[in-house]
């Protein structure tokens, strides 16, 4: 395949390409798939089975209550302070922390 359009059609056929890949790729990249390298659509997993997972890794997981609940729980910890609209360099001397990652 010499471009993303040819790659997608070779992998999923014209019908799925027209219904799924074409519009999404144009919206995502702002150009027609013919203008993109074949690797752009070649990296998207395509399966011919009923495995609903995005990746085929043996072990994979998602937070049981979703990512929103996970981050809400993390940020609610008493040792975590969320500061919005703050310039880190301007307030760094006022912050207390043992380790900065």
N, C-alpha and C positions, 0 to 999 in steps of 0.2 A: 504494500500500500504506500502511495506517495503522499497522502495527506490524511487528515482526521476523518473526512467523509468516507473515503475508500476503506479505511481501517474499520470504522463502525459498521458499514454495510457488509464487509467481509465477515464480521463477527456475529452480527445479529440479523442481517437481512434488510432489505429496503423498507418493509412495512414498519418494523420496530424503529429503524433509523428515523423515518419520517415522523413517527408519532412521539418518540422519546428523545432521541439524540439531537436532531436538527434544531428544534426550537430552544432546548435547554443550552446547547453549545453556543448558539448565537447570542443568547441572553447572557450567559456566563462570560464569554470571551469578547463579545462585541464585534464579531465578524463571522463570516460563513465558515463552516468546518473545512471547506476546500483550501482555505488560507492558513490552516493550522497544521502543524507536524502530526504525523500519524500517532505518535506517542500520547497525544492529548486524549484520544478516545481509546487507545490501546491499553491504558492502565486501569480502565474501569472493569471490575470483575464481571464476567459473564458466565452463567452456569446453565447446564442442561439438566438440572435435578431440582428437587423441591426444598433444598436447604435454604431457610430464610435468613441465614446470617450473612452479613456483608463480607466478612473475612472468612477464610477457611481454616484459620488457626485452630489447633486442637482445643486450646483453652482460651476462652474469652468470656467477659462478663460485663454487665452494665449495672450501675447502682440500682438496688431493688426498688427504691422510691424515686428514681430519676436523678438527673444531674442538678436540677434546681434544688431539690431537698438536700442533696449531698453538700452543695456549696452553702446553703442556708445554715446547715448544721455546723459546718466548719467555721463560718464567719460569726456564728453565735457564741463561739468559745470565749470564755472570760479573758483569755490572754491575747485575744486578737482584737485590734482596733481598726476600723475601716475609716480612712480619711479621704474624703472626696475633694476634688478641686484643690489639691495640695501639691506644691512643688517639692519633691523629695529633697532636693539640694538646699532649699530654703529652710526646711524644718528639721533636717537631719540632726543637728546639734541638740535639739530638744527631745529627740526620740531615745527611749531606753530599750536596748536589745542586747542579748548576749551574743548572738550570731546573726549575720546577715547573709542570705543566700542570693 
